[in-house]
Amino acid sequence: MEAEKIRAAVNDIELVDGHAHNLVALESCHPFLSAFSEAHGPALSYVPHTLSFKLTSDIETSIFQRGLEDIANLYNLGASLESIQEFRQNSSLTALSIKCFKAAKISTVLLDDGLEFDGMKDLAWHKEVVGDVHRILRIEYLAENILKQGLPGVGDKWTLKKFEELFVAGLKSYPKFIFSLCLRPCSGLRINPSVTDEDAEKGLVRTVGTVEEIRLTDKNLTDWIFTKALELATSHDIPMQIHTGFGDVDLDLELANPVLLRSILEDLRFKHARIVLLHAAYPYMRQASYLACVYPQIHLDFGLAIPKLSVRGMKTAVAELLELAPINKVMFSTDAYAFPETYYLGAKWARTVLAEVLCDCVEEGDLSVDEAIAAAESILSKNSLAFYKLTTRAQTSDNSENQKAVDTNASKNFECSHSSLSVLDKVDYVRLLWGDTTGQRRCRVVPSARYKAVALKNGLSLATCCMALSSHKDAPARGSGLSGTGEIRLMPDASTLLEVPQWNHGLVLADMHVKPGTPSELCPRTTLRRLTGLLEEEYQLALTVVAHADDARRPERWEAVDSSSYCSSTGLTQSLATLECMLSWLNTMQINIEQFHAESGGGQFEFALAHEPILIAADKLLLAREAITAAALQQNFLATFIPKLNLKTTPVGSGSHVHLSLWKEGKNVFSAESKADSNFGIYERLKPNMWCGAFQCWGQVNREAPLRTSSPPDVSDGVVSNFELKSFDGCANPHLGLAAIVAGGLDGLRKKLKLPAPVDGNPADEVEGVIRKLPRTLEDAAQCLEEDDLLRQLMGEQLVKVVLAIRRADVAHYKSLSPDDLLYKY
């Protein structure tokens, strides 16, 4: 009974897969037999004769692999390689993946996309099919690609300093990711952390001078790269996964013993490093267990050993890891690759083997039944969630928070696969996109070859005064302090590079630097990144955002495409072709839509974007506007995000409501059993009784308050999951608007302020003067900004000065004009 209780509990756990690889298309030439073995090439012919095979009486015709039978049972097939391969070819990769992941009960995957396979699917595909997927950055892949691309200048020669600049910049472009390093045979794990720059440069020269394909095989260079990467990882609290033991055919197994890492572990620079030994360090499990016992830096992962070893081998591997290692340092992964069935096999046998090992621990008196079940939950899920600082749907269900999984330590940028390089091979041009201080989207376009050779490293020159252009005139606003003198650099954020096949362009978001590597105070993305960094540094809090994108589509004579009402099914069906075009563009931009519907204005629709870490949310809102505009133009419409169109004929406005939630250590700190004690033409739209919020107040589920608590239907009664700010709209630069919100939140946290009592009724019905009104005009708002010392301090004096000059220039220009004059700009 005790054993059955443990097995049942283990089978119910949703798994966090801490290390795996990309799947490949069904037509890939990658051999399916490799799903069952680490063998390659001719050695694959011996796979059916390993101990993991079951033998029947007719050994020549009926040799069935344990894993093959598992897959056959999953698909309800006869246990033969031929029947399984036929079934696979008659299915789709998506259908196979869904079936395997559902059976495996894997909730989260950390994907190392540094292995290249024929027909390999990229990270975006995995996110779409699998769901909660996070990227592992493989260090040697980054380093090798830098060397393969070469230096931008003709005739330039490699020096260690030049390589270091590119390598460190590449690592820093992916902060908060998990690093992975596969060490080559000439180095192995006997790392010299004190390798000299002189020796490393000699290794660099030897590496780039080879006539063969560039690979990191020089020990001095590899040791230098490892040390540099671990220094950066340690300083940014980024985990480093290291391949140990078996698993790489070109790795000398004698040099894969993890005890060889002691020179690293004893180095004071790395006393706070967080290192994961992959592959159970097989056959060095006991050595790995000892290291995890005595060194706080070391954690263990038993992927690949399960399911590739025999049943006895798998049990021995896990049991030996647990002999000395703390249970909260042991983690699960599949190390699956190429085929969705490898994820299923890894999960199935991990559960089976871990349950048997824990049952033995109970029988031998090491653990009670309840302790064994708790250990299984830790090893299969909780340890990875804590170590990698993740949260999943399963984890948030205790708070009835039906939101997408959030990685609160996510990168400042989009997760993107290493296919960035392949994107450049597919497109002719790359569009560098940024949002200016008026909220308009602007871009520069360069040929893809020039992007790789020049823009990627050195950026593109842009007159500094371009950040002071008003919405109505391509000239710097008076009083901005900027003129035609001086330049900034548009620096592409390479991790955001997307392929847009509709244009045959790549699309990448750009930051503004004074010079490469030195961010400009005028850069909206930098401002948001800096303030969210303060929030995390001072309070260990991460802000996630759900944004809405309301658009009204109108043909050239500015008439609404329909006159349907709110949530009208007829109105939505009438515009379905255009909406499907928009959804296709949004998918191209890797933007997830949680829902959409017809709104109250004629031809008006609302798209709710999935919640994301705040910088990613701002990036994706900017891209969503770009996608919707492009799709509408493709359908011969004009999409506009103007808050209020013709005042006489359009009774409703378009907003861009922002839902905010704060996360700490993987938990939503807003999810509290309290309703009332929480600690935390624009102005033509912001009028009473417009559901936008015209007064300085907040409320509980009160749509007339500009700030309100939000409790979706699936959240328990009384639980607040997020706050909604309704005054945000489509004319705002997402990065600047959200940065201002963060600045206000920081001030409240620093001063330990509490919100006043909520307003539960319509604030417009309150006695005049009891509740202050928000600014009624853009001119009033500009005056409030000028008097706000807090925003000037946190946002930056120069940036606020430019914003004020632009707003006042726009006030003067638009006084006698209709908002419709802004249609082409927003």
N, C-alpha and C positions, 0 to 999 in steps of 0.2 A: 504493500500500500504506500509506503514512504517513497519508494522508487517511482511508482506511478504518479504520485503527487508532484514530484520534482520534474518528471518528463512532461507532464501536462503543463506545468507552469512555464517551463523552458519553451515549449511549442507556442505559447501565447505571446511571447515577447516580440515586439517589433524591433528589427535589427537596425543598427547604425553601422554601415559598411565603411570602415575607416581607410580603405585603400583598394582601388579597383581601376580598371582601364576601359577605354572606349569599345563600343560594339562596332561591328562592321556590317556592311550591306550583304544581303544573301548571295549576291553574285560575286562577292570577294573571292579571290583565289587563295585566301588563307585556309589551310587544311582543317577540316572539322575535327580530325583526330587529335589535333593539338589542344583541344579542350580538355583532354584527359591526361595530359602528360607534359613534362617540361622538355621532352625530346623535340628535336628539330631535324628537318631534312631526312636523310635515309634512316636515321634512328627511329623515326615514327613507325616503321614497319614492325618494330619489336614491341610496340605498345600493347597489343593484345596478349602478350605473354608475361606481363608483370603481375605481381601478387594481388593487385587490386582487381584482377579478373577472376571470374568464377569459371570453373571448368566442368563440363558435362562429359558424358560417356564418349561422345564423338568429338574428340578434341580438335580435329581438323576442320569441322564444319560448324561447331556450336560453341565457340569461345565467346562468352558474353562478359563484357566489362561491368563491374559494379555500377559505375556511373552511367553506362549505356542503359542498363536496366532501369535505373532511376528515371532517366529521361523518357524511356519508353512507357513507363507507368504514368508519368505526368501527362503524356500525350495519348494514353490509351492505345498503344501500339504494340505490335510484336517486338520482342527485344532483339532487333537486328539493326546493324548500322545502316543498311540499305533502306529499311522502312522509315527510319528516323530522317535520313537525308531526303527521301522522297516527300515526307510530310513537310519538312522545312521548305523545300523548293516550291511547294504548293501553298505556302502560307506567306504572310507579310512579316517583315522584321518587327513592325510595330505590334502586331497581334502576338507573335511569339514572346516579345519582351514583356508585354502586359501580363501574359499568362505566367511567365517565369517569375516576375517580380511579385505578383500577387501570391503565388504559391510560396515564395521565399519569405514574404512578410518583411521586406526591406523598406524602411521608411526614408532613409537618408543615405546618400552615396558621396564619398569623397573621391573625385576622379583625377587620376594621374594621366594626363593626355600627352605625355612626352614620348610614348611608344607609338611608332607609326605603323599602321597596318594598311593593306590594300582595301580601299572602300570604307575607310574609317569614318564614322559619324562624329560630328563635332559636338561641342558642349551644349549648344542651343538645342540640338535634337534630343539629347539626353534629358535636358530640363523639361522639354515638351512631353516626352514619353514617360520618363521615370518620375519626375517631379522634383523633389528636394535634392539637388545636386550641387556640390561645391567643388571648386577646382584645386588641385594640387599642382604647384609649379615645379617642374623637374629642372633642377639646376643645370645639369650638364647639357640638357637640350637647349636651354637659353644660351649658355656659353658657346656651344658649338655653332648655333645659328648666328651669333654675333660674328664669329670668325668666318663662317661661310659667306656672309653678306659682304665682308671686307670693309675697308675704310672708304668714306665718301670721296675723298680727294684722289685724283689720278696720280699714281706714283707714290702715294703715302705708304709708309712702312709701319708695321705693327711695333709698338712698344708696350711694355706692361702698363705704363701710365694711361695710354690711350685705351687699352683693353679694360683697365679698371674703371675708367670713367663710364664706358658703355655698359659694362657688366653691373656696376652698382646702380646706375640709372635704370637698367632693366629690372633689377630686383626691387628697387623702390617704386617702380610703376605698379607693382602688385603687393602693396603692404597688406598685412592681415591674412594673406593666403598661407597655406601650409606648404613648406618647401619639401622637396624630395630629392635625394641624391643617390644615384646608382654609381658605385665606384668601380672603376675599370681594373683589369688584372694587374697592371704595372704598379698600382697603388694599393688596392685593397683597403683594409681598415687600419693598417699601420700608418696612421697619418702623422706627419711632422708639422705641428702647428707653428713652428718657428722657421719654416722655410724662408730663405732670403728672397728679396725682390730680384736680386741678380740671378739666382738660380731659377726662379719662376720665369723670368724673361727669356732665359736660354731655352727653357721648355716651351715657351710660347713660340719662339722662332722655329724650333724644331717641328712644332705642331702645324704651323701655317705653311711650312716649307715642304711638307709631305706631298708627294705626287698622287697619293691615294685620297679617298674621302676623309675630310677632317673629322677626327674623333679624339676625345680626351683620353690619351693613353700615357702621356708623360707624367711620371709620378710627381715631380716638383710642381708642375703647373696644376695638376689635380689637387695636390695638398694645399696649394695657395688658394685655389678657388673654393675648396671646402671651408678653409679657415675664414676667408672673407665672407662667405655666405652665412656661416654660423655666427660670426660677429654681428652681422646685420640682423639675423633672425633673433638672436638673444636680446639685442637692444630694443627690438620691437615686439618682444614676447611672441614670436612666431614659432610654431612647432617645426622641427626638422625630422623628417622620416629618412631612415638610412637602410638601404638594402643590406641584409646580413645573411650569412649562411647560403643555402642554395637559392636558385631562382634566376641566375644569369649565366648563360652557357659559356660566356667568355670571362667569367670571374674565377680566379684561382681560389678554390674552396678553402685552402689552408690560410689564405689571407682574408677570409670572410669571418673569422672568429671574432666575436664582439669584444673579447678581452683586450684585443689590440687597440681599442679606443681609449685605454686608460690615460694616455698622454693628453688626450682632449679633455677627459673628465676631470683630471687633476689640474688643468690650466685654470687659473683664477678668472680669466676672461669669460669662461663658460660655466661658472658655478651656478648660474641661473638659467642655463640653457634647458630647453624641453625637447628631448630626443626620443624618437620611437624606433625601436629595432624591429624591422619587418621580417616576415617569413618564419617566425618563431626561432630565428637564428639557426634553423636545422642544419647540421646535426649538433649544434652547440647550445641546446636548450638550457642545460644546467648552468653553463657559463653566463648566459643571458639572464637567467633567474637570479644568479648571484649579483650581477651588476645592478639589477633593479632593486635588489635588497639594500645594497650599500651606497648607491649613488642616487641622490634625489632627482638627478636629471633624466634618468633612464626609465622609459616605459616600454611595454612589450605588445606585439601584435602577432597573432598566430595565423594570419592569412597565408595561403599557398600550401603550407604544411597540411592544412585541411582545404580541399579534399584529395590532394595529390599523393599522400602517403597511404600505406595499407591501413586497415582499421586499427591494428595493434600499434602501428607507427603513429597514427593520429592521437590515440589515447596516451601513448607514451610522451609525445611532444607536449600536449597540454598539461599532463600530470607533472612533468618535470619543470615546466614553466612556473607551476604553482607551488613547487617545493619550498622556495624561498621568497619569491616575489610577492609583494603586497597585492591583494586581490584588486584593489582600486587602481593598479598600474597595468593590468592586463586587458587587452582590447581585441575585439573581433574585426576581421575583414575577410573578404572573399579572395582578394587579388584576382578577381575575375577579369576576363578580357575577351574581346572579339565576338563571343557568342553569349546570348542571354542565358543559355543553359548553364554556363559556368557560374553565374550568380546563384542560380537555383541550387546547384550541387554544393557550392561553398556554404550556403545558408543551411541546407538540409543536414549536412554532415557536421557542421559546427554545433548545431543543436543536439544531434545524436551523441556526438563524442563528449561534449561538455556535460550533458546530463549524466552519462555513464561515469565520468570522472568524479562529478559531484556526489553521485550515489555512493561511489567507493569512499569518498571522504566522510560521508555520513556513517557508512557501515564501519569504518575504521575509527570513528570517534573524533575526527578533526572538526566536523561541522554538525550542527543540528539541521533538521529539515528546513526550517525557516531561514537559517543562515545560508544554506545551500541555494535556496531560491533567490535570496537577496544577492548572493554572489553571481548567479546567472544573469540577473537583471543588470548588475554592474558591468560585467564583462561584455555582454552582448549589446548594451545600449548606453547606460548611464555614464560609464567611464569616458566613452568617446564624446558624449554630449558635454561633459564637464571639461575634458582636456582640450577639445577643439573649440569650446565656447559656442556651441550650437544650440538651437532649439528647434523642435519639430512639432508637427500637428499633434502627435501622440502626447508630447509633453505639455502642450498648452490646453489639451482637452480637459484637464482638471479645472481650469477656469472657464470652460465652455467657450473658448476663444476660437471661433471657426475662421481663422485667418491662415494665410499661407505661411509656411515655415520661414522663419527669419534667422539669418545669421547675424547676430548683433555685433560680431567682430568682422563684418564683411568689409571688403575692400572699398576704398574711396571710389572705385570705378566699377564698371561692369565686369563680371566674370566673363572672360572670353577664352576660347580655346587657342591652342598654338596655331590654328588654321589661319591666323592673321596673315601669315606669309602667303598662304595659298590664295587668300582673298585678293592680294595684290597681283597675283598671276592671272586672276580672272577678269579684272576690271581695267579699263583704259585710264580712268581718272579717279582721283580721290578728292572728296569734298570735305573741307575743314569747316565745321559748323560751330558757331558760338552765339550766345544771346547777349545783346547789348544792354545798356542801362535803361533803355526805353521799353525793353521787353520784346523787341523785334529780333527775329532770327536772321543772322547774316552768315555768309560763307565765302571762302576762297576755294578755287578748284585748281589742282595741279595734276599733270600726268603721273601715273602711278610710278613710273621709273624715277621721276624727280622726287616724288614723295619718299621713296626708299633711299635715294642717294643724298638728298639735301634736307627735306622738310622734317623727316623723322628725328634727325639729330639736332639740326640748327633752327628749325621752325621757319616761318615766313614773316617777313617784315610787314608791319602795319603802323601807320601813323598813330601816335598816342592819342591824338585828338579824336580818333574814331570812336572812342568810348564817351565822347561828349556830344555826339551828334544827336540832335533832337529828333522827335518822331516825324517832323514835317519838313526838315531841311538838312541836307548833307553838308552841314557846316557846324563847327563847335559852338555850343550855346554860350552866350555872353555871360561872363561871371564864373565859368567853369575853371578858369586858370590854365586851360589847354589851348594850344594853337597848332599851326602846321609844322612846328619844330618838334623834334624828338620822335623816337620809334619804340614800339614794343614788339615782341616776338609772339606770333601765334604758334604755340607748341602743341602738336597733336598728342592726345592721350592715347597711345597706341592700344591700350587694353580695351578701348571702346570701338575699335574699327569694325564696321559692319559691311557686308556686301549688299548693295541695293540693285538687284538685277533689272528692276524696272528702268533704272537710269543707266545701267552698265557703269555705275560709279561705286567706289567705296565711300563710306561716310564715317567720319571720325570727329569726336568732340575735341575742341581745342581750349587750352588754357592760355593765359596771357602772362608772359614773362618780361621783365626788364631786359634780361639776357638769358640764354638757355640755362636753366637751373635756378634762376632767381625770380620767383613769382612777383607779379605786379600787384600793387594795392588796389588797382582798378579792376582786377579780375573777379567776376561774380563767383565762379566755381571755387577759386582759392579762398574767397571770403567765407563761403559756406563751409569749406573743408577746415579752415582754421577755427571757426567757432564751434563746430561739432567736435573738433579735437580738444578744445577747452572743456566742453561738456563731459567728454569721456575722461580726460585727465583729472579734472577736479571732482567729479561725482561718479565716475565709472558708469555713466549712463549713455545709451545710444538711442537716438530718436528715429522712429520709423514713420513713414508717411504714406497715406493713400490719397491720391489726387484725382479730381474729376476733370474731364475735359468736355465742356459744353460747346457745341458748334452749331451755327445756323447757316444752312446752305442756300444760296440765292443765285439765280441766273443774272445775266447782265442787266436786266431791267429792274433788278432789286425787288422782285416779288417772291414771297415765300413759296416754296415748292408744294406746300399743302397748308391746310388750316385745321389740322387735326388737334386733338386735345392731349392732355397728359397721359402717358402710357397707352396711347391709342395703338391697338394692334393693326388697324387699317393703315394708319400713318406710317408705321414701321414697315409693313408689307409693301406699301407704295414705293418706299425709298430703299427697298431691300438690296437692289443691285448696287446702288451707290454705297450702302453700308457694308456690304460684303467686300467691295473694293477697298474700303477703309480698313476693314479688319485684316485683309490680306497685307496691306501696307504696314499695319501695326505689327503683324506677325514678322514681317521682314525686319522691322526695327527691334525685334526681340522684346516686345512689350506685351505683357499679359493683361487681358481685359477680364474683369470679374463679372461685369454685367453691363448692359446698355439698354436704353429705352427711349421712346419719344418723349419730349418735354412739352411744356405748355405753349411755347412760341411756335409759330408756323415754321416748319422746316427745321425745328430745333431738336437736337438729340444729345443725350448725355452718355459718356463712356466712363465707367469707374475702373481706374487702373489698380492693379494689385499693389499691396503695400510692400515697401522696400526700405532699406536703410536710406537715410535722408538724402545723401548726395546722389545715390543711384535714382531715387525717386525724382529729384529735380532734373537729372539728365534725361530720364525717360519721359517726363512731362514735356520737356523741350522737343524731344524726338517725336512724341505723340502728335504735337501740333504740326510738326513737319510732315508726318505721315498723312494726317487727315487732310491737310491742305493739298498735298500732292495727289491724293486719291480723288478729291473733289474736282481738281483741275482735269484729271484724266477722264472724268465723267461730264466735263463741260459745265461744272458748277464752281462757285467760289465759296469756300468755307471761311467763316470768320469767327473769331473768339471775342469780338467786341462785347463789353458788358451790357451795352444798351444800344440798340439800333434806333431807327427813326422814332422819336419820342411820341409822335401823334398816333402812329399806327401799330406800334409794338408795345404791348402792355407789360411784358415780362423781360427780364434780363438774362444774361448768360454769366454764370460764375465759374469758379474753379476751386470748389470747396476742398479744404485740406483736412484730412483726419490724422491726428497725431497720437502716437503712443510711445511711452518711454520704456526702455528695456535695460535691465541690470542683471548680469550673470545669467542670461538666458531666460529671464522672466519678465513679463509685462507688469511694471510696477503700478500701472493704472488699474489693474484688475483687483479692485478692493471691494469689500462688502459695504459700501457706503455710497449713498446717493448725494450727500450734501456737504461733505467736508473733504474736498480734494485740494492738494497742495500744488497746485500748479496754474462810353459815357459812364465811368466807375461810380461816381457819386450820384448819378441819376438812378443807378441801380440800388444804392444803399439808402433806401427810404423806408419809412415805417410800412408794415403790412405787405412787404415784398419778399419775405422769407430770407432776407439777406443779413439783417442785423444792422440797425442804424443807431444803436445806443451802446454806451459803454457799460456792458453788463454781461453776465453769463447765466445760463440756465440749464436745467435738466430736461433733455429731450424737448427743448423749446426752440423751434425753428425761427422765431423772431429775435432770438439772441444771436449776436455775432459769434459767440463762443458757447458751445453746448456739449454736454456729455452725450456719448453715443453708446447705446446698448442694443446691438443687433438682436433679431428674434431668437437666435440660437444661444445667446448668452444668458446665464442664470439671472433671475430677478434680483435687482439691486446691484449687479456687478457692472462697473463702468469699464469698458474695454479701450476706449479712446476718446479724445476730444475732437470736435469738428469746428474748424474756423471757416466761417462762411463769407467773410469779406474779401477773400482772395479772388482774383479774376484773371481772365485770359490776357490782359494787357501787362501783367506783372512778369518780370524776369523771375523764373522759378527759383533760381539760386539766390538772388538778392532777397526775394520775399521770404523764403524759408530761413535765410541767414538772420533777417530781422526778428523772426519768431524765436530762433535759438537765442539771440541776444537778449530778448525780453525774458526768456525762461532762465537764462544764466543769472540775470539780475535778481529774479525772484528767488532762486536757490541760494544765491550768495547772501541775500538779506533775510532769508527764511520767511518770506512773505506767505500769507495765506489769502485765498480768494475770499471776498465778502460773501454774504448770503446770496444764494441763487435767486434769479427772478423767474418765477414759474408762470406768470401771466404775460400778456402782451405789454412790453415796456412802453408802447405808445399810449396806453391807457393810464399810465401813472401820472401823478400830479407833476406839472411843469417844474423842472428844476430838481426833482428828486433823483432822477437818473440822467446823467450827462449824455448829450448826443455826441456821436462821433463826428469828425469833420464833414461838413456838407459839400465842400468843393475841393478840387485839387489844390487851389490856392491856399485854403485853410490847412490842408494836410501838409503842404510844403512848409508853412509857417510852424506847424507843430514839430516837424522834423528838424528844422533849424534850431528850435529851442530845446531839443532833446539831447542833453549832454551824453547820456548813456549810449545812444546809437552812434553818435559821432565818435565816441571813444572805442566802442567795440567793432563797428563796421569800418572805421578808418576815416580820418578827417578829409583826405583827398577824395575818396569815393563819395562821401556824403555831399561834399561841395559840388561835385560834378552832377550828382542826382538832383540837387536843388536847382542848379542852373538850368538843367533840361526841363524839369517840371515847370518852372516859371516861364521858360520860353514857350512851352506848349500851351500854358494858360493864356498867354497873350495871343497866340496864333489862333486857337480854336474858339475863342469867345463868340465869334459871329458865325461859326460853321456848324454843320450838322455832324453828328458822330459817324454818319455814313461815309464821310470823307476819309475815314480811317480804314475802310474795308480792305483795301489792298495791303495795308501794313500789318493788320492783326487778323 
